[in-house]
């Protein structure tokens, strides 16, 4: 789940919104990370959504 390089975003949105952005910006994202390695997870800790 977490590693030395784990990115997260938080806010008022769902995981499907983040997937839409990954698809929209896939070329730019692919220049930093292999798209096949992306495994989004979602948590809610009472302060909004966290996607990592």
PyMOL CGO cylinders between C-alpha atoms (Angstrom):
from pymol import cmd
from pymol.cgo import CYLINDER

trace = [
    CYLINDER, 0.00, 0.00, 0.00, 2.65, 2.58, 1.02, 0.3, 1, 1, 1, 1, 1, 1,
    CYLINDER, 2.65, 2.58, 1.02, 6.23, 2.68, -0.15, 0.3, 1, 1, 1, 1, 1, 1,
    CYLINDER, 6.23, 2.68, -0.15, 9.11, 5.12, -0.25, 0.3, 1, 1, 1, 1, 1, 1,
    CYLINDER, 9.11, 5.12, -0.25, 7.31, 6.97, -3.07, 0.3, 1, 1, 1, 1, 1, 1,
    CYLINDER, 7.31, 6.97, -3.07, 3.61, 7.16, -2.30, 0.3, 1, 1, 1, 1, 1, 1,
    CYLINDER, 3.61, 7.16, -2.30, 1.65, 10.15, -3.53, 0.3, 1, 1, 1, 1, 1, 1,
    CYLINDER, 1.65, 10.15, -3.53, -1.70, 11.18, -2.12, 0.3, 1, 1, 1, 1, 1, 1,
    CYLINDER, -1.70, 11.18, -2.12, -4.31, 13.82, -2.83, 0.3, 1, 1, 1, 1, 1, 1,
    CYLINDER, -4.31, 13.82, -2.83, -7.11, 14.88, -0.53, 0.3, 1, 1, 1, 1, 1, 1,
    CYLINDER, -7.11, 14.88, -0.53, -10.28, 16.82, -1.06, 0.3, 1, 1, 1, 1, 1, 1,
    CYLINDER, -10.28, 16.82, -1.06, -13.97, 16.55, -1.83, 0.3, 1, 1, 1, 1, 1, 1,
    CYLINDER, -13.97, 16.55, -1.83, -13.96, 14.06, -4.73, 0.3, 1, 1, 1, 1, 1, 1,
    CYLINDER, -13.96, 14.06, -4.73, -14.10, 10.36, -5.44, 0.3, 1, 1, 1, 1, 1, 1,
    CYLINDER, -14.10, 10.36, -5.44, -11.60, 7.85, -6.75, 0.3, 1, 1, 1, 1, 1, 1,
    CYLINDER, -11.60, 7.85, -6.75, -13.38, 7.86, -10.12, 0.3, 1, 1, 1, 1, 1, 1,
    CYLINDER, -13.38, 7.86, -10.12, -12.48, 11.55, -10.50, 0.3, 1, 1, 1, 1, 1, 1,
    CYLINDER, -12.48, 11.55, -10.50, -8.79, 10.74, -10.00, 0.3, 1, 1, 1, 1, 1, 1,
    CYLINDER, -8.79, 10.74, -10.00, -8.97, 7.91, -12.57, 0.3, 1, 1, 1, 1, 1, 1,
    CYLINDER, -8.97, 7.91, -12.57, -10.46, 10.39, -15.07, 0.3, 1, 1, 1, 1, 1, 1,
    CYLINDER, -10.46, 10.39, -15.07, -7.47, 12.68, -14.51, 0.3, 1, 1, 1, 1, 1, 1,
    CYLINDER, -7.47, 12.68, -14.51, -5.02, 9.78, -14.89, 0.3, 1, 1, 1, 1, 1, 1,
    CYLINDER, -5.02, 9.78, -14.89, -6.64, 8.92, -18.23, 0.3, 1, 1, 1, 1, 1, 1,
    CYLINDER, -6.64, 8.92, -18.23, -6.74, 12.56, -19.36, 0.3, 1, 1, 1, 1, 1, 1,
    CYLINDER, -6.74, 12.56, -19.36, -3.07, 13.20, -18.50, 0.3, 1, 1, 1, 1, 1, 1,
    CYLINDER, -3.07, 13.20, -18.50, -1.77, 9.66, -19.16, 0.3, 1, 1, 1, 1, 1, 1,
    CYLINDER, -1.77, 9.66, -19.16, 1.10, 10.75, -21.42, 0.3, 1, 1, 1, 1, 1, 1,
    CYLINDER, 1.10, 10.75, -21.42, 2.48, 13.19, -18.86, 0.3, 1, 1, 1, 1, 1, 1,
    CYLINDER, 2.48, 13.19, -18.86, 1.99, 10.74, -15.99, 0.3, 1, 1, 1, 1, 1, 1,
    CYLINDER, 1.99, 10.74, -15.99, 3.63, 7.94, -18.01, 0.3, 1, 1, 1, 1, 1, 1,
    CYLINDER, 3.63, 7.94, -18.01, 6.78, 10.06, -18.25, 0.3, 1, 1, 1, 1, 1, 1,
    CYLINDER, 6.78, 10.06, -18.25, 7.09, 9.77, -14.44, 0.3, 1, 1, 1, 1, 1, 1,
    CYLINDER, 7.09, 9.77, -14.44, 5.61, 6.36, -13.57, 0.3, 1, 1, 1, 1, 1, 1,
    CYLINDER, 5.61, 6.36, -13.57, 4.53, 3.21, -15.39, 0.3, 1, 1, 1, 1, 1, 1,
    CYLINDER, 4.53, 3.21, -15.39, 0.76, 3.39, -15.85, 0.3, 1, 1, 1, 1, 1, 1,
    CYLINDER, 0.76, 3.39, -15.85, 0.43, -0.35, -15.13, 0.3, 1, 1, 1, 1, 1, 1,
    CYLINDER, 0.43, -0.35, -15.13, 1.90, 0.26, -11.68, 0.3, 1, 1, 1, 1, 1, 1,
    CYLINDER, 1.90, 0.26, -11.68, -0.85, 2.69, -10.64, 0.3, 1, 1, 1, 1, 1, 1,
    CYLINDER, -0.85, 2.69, -10.64, -3.13, 1.18, -8.01, 0.3, 1, 1, 1, 1, 1, 1,
    CYLINDER, -3.13, 1.18, -8.01, -5.41, 3.82, -6.53, 0.3, 1, 1, 1, 1, 1, 1,
    CYLINDER, -5.41, 3.82, -6.53, -6.87, 3.35, -3.06, 0.3, 1, 1, 1, 1, 1, 1,
    CYLINDER, -6.87, 3.35, -3.06, -9.37, 5.54, -1.23, 0.3, 1, 1, 1, 1, 1, 1,
    CYLINDER, -9.37, 5.54, -1.23, -9.93, 6.30, 2.43, 0.3, 1, 1, 1, 1, 1, 1,
    CYLINDER, -9.93, 6.30, 2.43, -12.12, 8.71, 4.28, 0.3, 1, 1, 1, 1, 1, 1,
    CYLINDER, -12.12, 8.71, 4.28, -11.04, 9.83, 7.73, 0.3, 1, 1, 1, 1, 1, 1,
    CYLINDER, -11.04, 9.83, 7.73, -13.87, 12.24, 8.44, 0.3, 1, 1, 1, 1, 1, 1,
    CYLINDER, -13.87, 12.24, 8.44, -11.94, 15.12, 6.87, 0.3, 1, 1, 1, 1, 1, 1,
    CYLINDER, -11.94, 15.12, 6.87, -12.67, 14.39, 3.21, 0.3, 1, 1, 1, 1, 1, 1,
    CYLINDER, -12.67, 14.39, 3.21, -11.36, 11.78, 0.80, 0.3, 1, 1, 1, 1, 1, 1,
    CYLINDER, -11.36, 11.78, 0.80, -7.73, 10.72, 0.50, 0.3, 1, 1, 1, 1, 1, 1,
    CYLINDER, -7.73, 10.72, 0.50, -6.65, 8.94, -2.68, 0.3, 1, 1, 1, 1, 1, 1,
    CYLINDER, -6.65, 8.94, -2.68, -3.19, 7.39, -2.67, 0.3, 1, 1, 1, 1, 1, 1,
]
cmd.load_cgo(trace, "trace")
